[in-house]
Amino acid sequence: MTGTSRQWPGRKVVVTVELPLVVGVDGSDSSLEAVDWAVDEAARLGLPLRLVHASLWERYEGGLPSFGTDRPAEEVMAEHVAASCAERARLRDPEVKVSSDVLPDDPVSALLHAAHESSVLVTGSRGRGGIAGMLLGSVSLTVAARAVCPVVVVRGAERNRQGSLGRVVVGLGDSTEGSAAVRFAFREAEARGCGLHAVRAWRRPTPEHVDHPLIADGAAGAGEEHALALLADALRDAAGSHPQVEVRRQAVEGPAHKVLLDASSEADLVVVGARRRHGHVGLQLGRVAHTLLHHAGCPVAVVPQRA
């Protein structure tokens, strides 16, 4: 269970406050898929679910019809979106505690602010205002690139979103990006009762850097062994904390973004890390995470780790 401990001055009682799983909603088909995924995830983790709909209706109050009420139409529509998504969530799993908020803010700012009090932030891959031809909505991309908590962008085929394949994939590259992602991936695999597929890509030496085929073969073998050794080191601590999770370690030759794209087609979730540079406000995503967010065949979790 994810939470934070708080102790009030003058009191000895320490209360563990559950941080909810937060999902951004806008009424689009993609956000409804995100709601369904988030409900299932909240049930798996035993967390409350908070739905957030952000709308700047206050800016347009003077220019919108009120539908015969004293409130602007955009405000009424925002409340309708939040209420209908909350009802959908409750119907999907009545045991999950659901709340909803309508915030007078732009979606990116609202979700980035909500991330500070979230265990996981969930978005769809496209919003209502998505530009035709864009593979990923700008809100989802920006939130995944800047949030302080893990972000899951729900995408892929229905069988992947529904968790029917029994596999969580974690991609490991630079060690400074990996430990938080590894812990998240083990937690997901344990909650789902499924296996964890840990993947590290490696590259064969280019022909111009070797003088003989046998040397090339030896270098390739050493590259794979080195990748497997790095995998074992990266997984050791988390594996010890989750002994019931069956782990498959695989070193695959090829570009990391392509290797993980291939793995995502047969996964329920693919997990990657992203370094967060303190004080940096731009998009903080490497090529691998950026590619997966646009093209993966399953939901993608981007897990931040401070550099």
C-alpha positions, -999 to +999 in steps of 0.1 A: +000+000+000+013+034-009+011+063+016+029+088+036+034+091+073+025+124+091+031+134+127+013+164+141+032+187+166+026+179+202+012+144+194+029+110+195+004+094+172+017+089+136-010+084+110-003+068+076-022+087+050-031+068+019-022+086-013-049+080-039-045+068-074-054+098-096-068+097-131-073+126-154-107+126-172-121+147-200-150+125-213-130+112-244-130+075-252-093+074-243-100+088-208-128+063-203-103+035-210-080+052-185-108+052-159-114+015-164-077+007-160-074+029-130-103+013-112-087-021-117-054-008-105-069+008-074-086-025-066-053-044-070-034-020-048-061-013-022-060+024-029-087+051-032-093+065-066-096+102-073-109+115-107-097+149-118-113+170-145-097+203-153-116+230-171-109+267-176-146+275-178-141+306-156-122+323-184-152+319-208-180+326-184-191+357-202-192+342-236-211+309-231-248+302-229-261+290-196-287+265-208-314+285-188-294+284-155-273+310-138-242+289-144-220+289-176-225+259-199-188+249-196-191+246-159-222+224-162-204+202-188-173+198-166-194+186-136-213+162-159-180+147-172-167+142-137-199+128-124-204+104-153-168+091-150-173+086-113-204+066-119-186+045-145-159+038-119-183+028-092-202+005-115-169-012-126-159-020-090-182-009-061-155-018-036-132+009-047-135+043-029-141+069-056-140+107-054-140+133-081-130+170-085-136+197-111-107+221-110-107+255-127-073+251-142-056+239-174-052+200-175-014+200-174-011+223-144-040+205-125-025+170-130+011+181-122-002+197-090-022+165-082+009+144-087+023+157-054-005+139-035-008+108-057+006+073-056+002+070-094-012+094-120-031+078-149-041+094-182-054+083-215-033+085-246-055+111-264-079+138-252-110+154-266-089+182-280-063+160-296-049+171-330-056+147-358-025+127-366-009+130-332+000+097-317-001+109-281-019+139-267+001+168-255-013+167-219-003+130-215+032+136-229+038+167-207+025+151-176+046+119-181+076+140-187+073+162-157+053+146-129+069+138-095+051+105-092+048+075-115+026+082-145+007+055-165-005+063-200-032+038-209-028+027-245-027-005-266-051-032-275-079-043-252-062-075-242-032-056-230-052-030-211-073-057-195-042-074-181-050-108-197-014-116-207+001-121-173+033-102-179+049-070-167+079-058-186+106-035-171+133-020-193+166-013-178+193+009-192+213+035-173+215+024-136+206+060-125+172+056-141+165+021-130+160+015-093+127+033-088+113+017-120+124-018-108+107-014-074+075-002-092+076-031-116+080-057-089+051-041-070+030-043-101+039-079-108+032-089-072-002-072-071-012-088-104+001-122-094+021-124-127+057-127-139+082-100-144+101-098-177+133-077-172+149-066-204+182-049-212+193-041-248+228-044-259+246-037-292+270-058-312+303-041-321+303-026-355+325-044-382+350-015-384+359-020-348+369-057-351+395-074-373+383-110-373+350-128-372+360-148-341+369-116-323+335-102-333+317-133-320+337-131-287+328-095-283+292-102-289+291-129-263+308-107-238+283-079-246+254-102-238+270-116-206+277-080-195+241-070-201+229-100-181+252-092-152+239-056-151+204-070-151+212-093-121+227-064-102+198-040-109+172-066-098+189-081-068+175-059-040+139-057-053+139-095-060+148-102-024+119-081-012+095-099-036+105-135-036+072-147-049+076-128-082+089-150-110+115-131-129+127-137-165+160-119-173+167-112-210+195-094-228+184-086-263+206-073-291+192-042-307+182-005-301+165-003-267+134+015-280+128-012-306+135-040-281+109-027-256+084-019-283+085-056-294+082-067-258+052-044-252+030-062-277+028-092-253+026-074-220+000-059-197+023-031-187+058-018-197+078+001-171+107+025-177+125+050-156+131+087-162+156+109-145+142+141-131+168+169-130+161+193-101+149+227-112+145+216-148+110+225-161+112+212-197+102+177-209+124+151-192+121+120-212+147+099-230+142+084-264+130+051-251+102+065-229+092+089-256+090+061-282+070+039-259+045+066-250+037+071-287+039+035-300+037+008-272+013-020-276+003-018-239+000+007-210+032+025-202+045+035-168+071+062-166+087+062-131+107+093-121+139+091-103+159+121-091+193+124-107 
